[in-house]
Amino acid sequence: MSDGGAIFMSALIFRIVKHDGAWAVEHEGRFSNRARDKAEVVASATKLARAAVGQGRVVQVRVEGETGYF
């Protein structure tokens, strides 16, 4: 069975997690955009995700302790 020459890329995953007493964006084992305000970190992760989508990537943003993702 042929895939028609399609190239499959795995999704980039940005996680909003607790890290060193604050919230942070974790991506590929690295933490960035730390803040005490969870909403601020969610906004940062969303900005990173939109930039990646703009480059044609498939992206997920996940929030620690919440079911599902957006």
MODELLER restraints for C-alpha pairs under 7 A, 6 or more apart:
rsr = mdl.restraints
at = mdl.atoms
rsr.add(forms.Gaussian(group=physical.xy_distance, feature=features.Distance(at['CA:11:A'], at['CA:58:A']), mean=4.72, stdev=0.5))
rsr.add(forms.Gaussian(group=physical.xy_distance, feature=features.Distance(at['CA:11:A'], at['CA:59:A']), mean=5.05, stdev=0.5))
rsr.add(forms.Gaussian(group=physical.xy_distance, feature=features.Distance(at['CA:11:A'], at['CA:60:A']), mean=6.70, stdev=0.5))
rsr.add(forms.Gaussian(group=physical.xy_distance, feature=features.Distance(at['CA:12:A'], at['CA:58:A']), mean=6.24, stdev=0.5))
rsr.add(forms.Gaussian(group=physical.xy_distance, feature=features.Distance(at['CA:12:A'], at['CA:59:A']), mean=4.70, stdev=0.5))
rsr.add(forms.Gaussian(group=physical.xy_distance, feature=features.Distance(at['CA:12:A'], at['CA:60:A']), mean=6.25, stdev=0.5))
rsr.add(forms.Gaussian(group=physical.xy_distance, feature=features.Distance(at['CA:13:A'], at['CA:27:A']), mean=6.38, stdev=0.5))
rsr.add(forms.Gaussian(group=physical.xy_distance, feature=features.Distance(at['CA:13:A'], at['CA:59:A']), mean=5.87, stdev=0.5))
rsr.add(forms.Gaussian(group=physical.xy_distance, feature=features.Distance(at['CA:13:A'], at['CA:60:A']), mean=4.84, stdev=0.5))
rsr.add(forms.Gaussian(group=physical.xy_distance, feature=features.Distance(at['CA:13:A'], at['CA:61:A']), mean=5.90, stdev=0.5))
rsr.add(forms.Gaussian(group=physical.xy_distance, feature=features.Distance(at['CA:14:A'], at['CA:25:A']), mean=6.31, stdev=0.5))
rsr.add(forms.Gaussian(group=physical.xy_distance, feature=features.Distance(at['CA:14:A'], at['CA:26:A']), mean=5.83, stdev=0.5))
rsr.add(forms.Gaussian(group=physical.xy_distance, feature=features.Distance(at['CA:14:A'], at['CA:27:A']), mean=5.08, stdev=0.5))
rsr.add(forms.Gaussian(group=physical.xy_distance, feature=features.Distance(at['CA:14:A'], at['CA:45:A']), mean=6.42, stdev=0.5))
rsr.add(forms.Gaussian(group=physical.xy_distance, feature=features.Distance(at['CA:14:A'], at['CA:60:A']), mean=6.23, stdev=0.5))
rsr.add(forms.Gaussian(group=physical.xy_distance, feature=features.Distance(at['CA:14:A'], at['CA:61:A']), mean=4.79, stdev=0.5))
rsr.add(forms.Gaussian(group=physical.xy_distance, feature=features.Distance(at['CA:14:A'], at['CA:62:A']), mean=6.26, stdev=0.5))
rsr.add(forms.Gaussian(group=physical.xy_distance, feature=features.Distance(at['CA:15:A'], at['CA:25:A']), mean=5.52, stdev=0.5))
rsr.add(forms.Gaussian(group=physical.xy_distance, feature=features.Distance(at['CA:15:A'], at['CA:26:A']), mean=5.04, stdev=0.5))
rsr.add(forms.Gaussian(group=physical.xy_distance, feature=features.Distance(at['CA:15:A'], at['CA:27:A']), mean=6.53, stdev=0.5))
rsr.add(forms.Gaussian(group=physical.xy_distance, feature=features.Distance(at['CA:15:A'], at['CA:61:A']), mean=5.79, stdev=0.5))
rsr.add(forms.Gaussian(group=physical.xy_distance, feature=features.Distance(at['CA:15:A'], at['CA:62:A']), mean=4.72, stdev=0.5))
rsr.add(forms.Gaussian(group=physical.xy_distance, feature=features.Distance(at['CA:15:A'], at['CA:63:A']), mean=5.76, stdev=0.5))
rsr.add(forms.Gaussian(group=physical.xy_distance, feature=features.Distance(at['CA:15:A'], at['CA:64:A']), mean=6.94, stdev=0.5))
rsr.add(forms.Gaussian(group=physical.xy_distance, feature=features.Distance(at['CA:16:A'], at['CA:23:A']), mean=6.66, stdev=0.5))
rsr.add(forms.Gaussian(group=physical.xy_distance, feature=features.Distance(at['CA:16:A'], at['CA:24:A']), mean=5.66, stdev=0.5))
rsr.add(forms.Gaussian(group=physical.xy_distance, feature=features.Distance(at['CA:16:A'], at['CA:25:A']), mean=4.78, stdev=0.5))
rsr.add(forms.Gaussian(group=physical.xy_distance, feature=features.Distance(at['CA:16:A'], at['CA:26:A']), mean=6.35, stdev=0.5))
rsr.add(forms.Gaussian(group=physical.xy_distance, feature=features.Distance(at['CA:16:A'], at['CA:41:A']), mean=6.96, stdev=0.5))
rsr.add(forms.Gaussian(group=physical.xy_distance, feature=features.Distance(at['CA:16:A'], at['CA:42:A']), mean=6.64, stdev=0.5))
rsr.add(forms.Gaussian(group=physical.xy_distance, feature=features.Distance(at['CA:16:A'], at['CA:62:A']), mean=6.12, stdev=0.5))
rsr.add(forms.Gaussian(group=physical.xy_distance, feature=features.Distance(at['CA:16:A'], at['CA:63:A']), mean=4.66, stdev=0.5))
rsr.add(forms.Gaussian(group=physical.xy_distance, feature=features.Distance(at['CA:16:A'], at['CA:64:A']), mean=5.81, stdev=0.5))
rsr.add(forms.Gaussian(group=physical.xy_distance, feature=features.Distance(at['CA:17:A'], at['CA:23:A']), mean=5.55, stdev=0.5))
rsr.add(forms.Gaussian(group=physical.xy_distance, feature=features.Distance(at['CA:17:A'], at['CA:24:A']), mean=5.52, stdev=0.5))
rsr.add(forms.Gaussian(group=physical.xy_distance, feature=features.Distance(at['CA:17:A'], at['CA:25:A']), mean=6.43, stdev=0.5))
rsr.add(forms.Gaussian(group=physical.xy_distance, feature=features.Distance(at['CA:17:A'], at['CA:26:A']), mean=6.84, stdev=0.5))
rsr.add(forms.Gaussian(group=physical.xy_distance, feature=features.Distance(at['CA:17:A'], at['CA:63:A']), mean=6.62, stdev=0.5))
rsr.add(forms.Gaussian(group=physical.xy_distance, feature=features.Distance(at['CA:17:A'], at['CA:64:A']), mean=5.21, stdev=0.5))
rsr.add(forms.Gaussian(group=physical.xy_distance, feature=features.Distance(at['CA:18:A'], at['CA:24:A']), mean=6.27, stdev=0.5))
rsr.add(forms.Gaussian(group=physical.xy_distance, feature=features.Distance(at['CA:22:A'], at['CA:34:A']), mean=6.39, stdev=0.5))
rsr.add(forms.Gaussian(group=physical.xy_distance, feature=features.Distance(at['CA:22:A'], at['CA:35:A']), mean=5.62, stdev=0.5))
rsr.add(forms.Gaussian(group=physical.xy_distance, feature=features.Distance(at['CA:22:A'], at['CA:36:A']), mean=4.71, stdev=0.5))
rsr.add(forms.Gaussian(group=physical.xy_distance, feature=features.Distance(at['CA:23:A'], at['CA:34:A']), mean=5.57, stdev=0.5))
rsr.add(forms.Gaussian(group=physical.xy_distance, feature=features.Distance(at['CA:23:A'], at['CA:35:A']), mean=5.41, stdev=0.5))
rsr.add(forms.Gaussian(group=physical.xy_distance, feature=features.Distance(at['CA:23:A'], at['CA:36:A']), mean=5.71, stdev=0.5))
rsr.add(forms.Gaussian(group=physical.xy_distance, feature=features.Distance(at['CA:23:A'], at['CA:37:A']), mean=6.91, stdev=0.5))
rsr.add(forms.Gaussian(group=physical.xy_distance, feature=features.Distance(at['CA:23:A'], at['CA:38:A']), mean=5.78, stdev=0.5))
rsr.add(forms.Gaussian(group=physical.xy_distance, feature=features.Distance(at['CA:23:A'], at['CA:41:A']), mean=6.53, stdev=0.5))
rsr.add(forms.Gaussian(group=physical.xy_distance, feature=features.Distance(at['CA:24:A'], at['CA:31:A']), mean=6.11, stdev=0.5))
rsr.add(forms.Gaussian(group=physical.xy_distance, feature=features.Distance(at['CA:24:A'], at['CA:32:A']), mean=5.81, stdev=0.5))
rsr.add(forms.Gaussian(group=physical.xy_distance, feature=features.Distance(at['CA:24:A'], at['CA:33:A']), mean=5.56, stdev=0.5))
rsr.add(forms.Gaussian(group=physical.xy_distance, feature=features.Distance(at['CA:24:A'], at['CA:34:A']), mean=4.27, stdev=0.5))
rsr.add(forms.Gaussian(group=physical.xy_distance, feature=features.Distance(at['CA:24:A'], at['CA:35:A']), mean=6.45, stdev=0.5))
rsr.add(forms.Gaussian(group=physical.xy_distance, feature=features.Distance(at['CA:24:A'], at['CA:41:A']), mean=6.09, stdev=0.5))
rsr.add(forms.Gaussian(group=physical.xy_distance, feature=features.Distance(at['CA:25:A'], at['CA:31:A']), mean=5.54, stdev=0.5))
rsr.add(forms.Gaussian(group=physical.xy_distance, feature=features.Distance(at['CA:25:A'], at['CA:32:A']), mean=5.26, stdev=0.5))
rsr.add(forms.Gaussian(group=physical.xy_distance, feature=features.Distance(at['CA:25:A'], at['CA:33:A']), mean=5.91, stdev=0.5))
rsr.add(forms.Gaussian(group=physical.xy_distance, feature=features.Distance(at['CA:25:A'], at['CA:34:A']), mean=6.94, stdev=0.5))
rsr.add(forms.Gaussian(group=physical.xy_distance, feature=features.Distance(at['CA:25:A'], at['CA:41:A']), mean=6.60, stdev=0.5))
rsr.add(forms.Gaussian(group=physical.xy_distance, feature=features.Distance(at['CA:25:A'], at['CA:45:A']), mean=6.20, stdev=0.5))
rsr.add(forms.Gaussian(group=physical.xy_distance, feature=features.Distance(at['CA:26:A'], at['CA:32:A']), mean=6.53, stdev=0.5))
rsr.add(forms.Gaussian(group=physical.xy_distance, feature=features.Distance(at['CA:33:A'], at['CA:41:A']), mean=6.33, stdev=0.5))
rsr.add(forms.Gaussian(group=physical.xy_distance, feature=features.Distance(at['CA:33:A'], at['CA:44:A']), mean=6.66, stdev=0.5))
rsr.add(forms.Gaussian(group=physical.xy_distance, feature=features.Distance(at['CA:34:A'], at['CA:41:A']), mean=6.75, stdev=0.5))
rsr.add(forms.Gaussian(group=physical.xy_distance, feature=features.Distance(at['CA:35:A'], at['CA:41:A']), mean=6.34, stdev=0.5))
rsr.add(forms.Gaussian(group=physical.xy_distance, feature=features.Distance(at['CA:45:A'], at['CA:61:A']), mean=6.87, stdev=0.5))
rsr.add(forms.Gaussian(group=physical.xy_distance, feature=features.Distance(at['CA:49:A'], at['CA:59:A']), mean=6.09, stdev=0.5))
rsr.add(forms.Gaussian(group=physical.xy_distance, feature=features.Distance(at['CA:53:A'], at['CA:59:A']), mean=6.63, stdev=0.5))
rsr.add(forms.Gaussian(group=physical.xy_distance, feature=features.Distance(at['CA:60:A'], at['CA:70:A']), mean=6.75, stdev=0.5))
rsr.add(forms.Gaussian(group=physical.xy_distance, feature=features.Distance(at['CA:61:A'], at['CA:69:A']), mean=6.13, stdev=0.5))
rsr.add(forms.Gaussian(group=physical.xy_distance, feature=features.Distance(at['CA:61:A'], at['CA:70:A']), mean=5.92, stdev=0.5))
rsr.add(forms.Gaussian(group=physical.xy_distance, feature=features.Distance(at['CA:62:A'], at['CA:69:A']), mean=4.90, stdev=0.5))
rsr.add(forms.Gaussian(group=physical.xy_distance, feature=features.Distance(at['CA:62:A'], at['CA:70:A']), mean=6.85, stdev=0.5))
rsr.add(forms.Gaussian(group=physical.xy_distance, feature=features.Distance(at['CA:63:A'], at['CA:69:A']), mean=6.79, stdev=0.5))
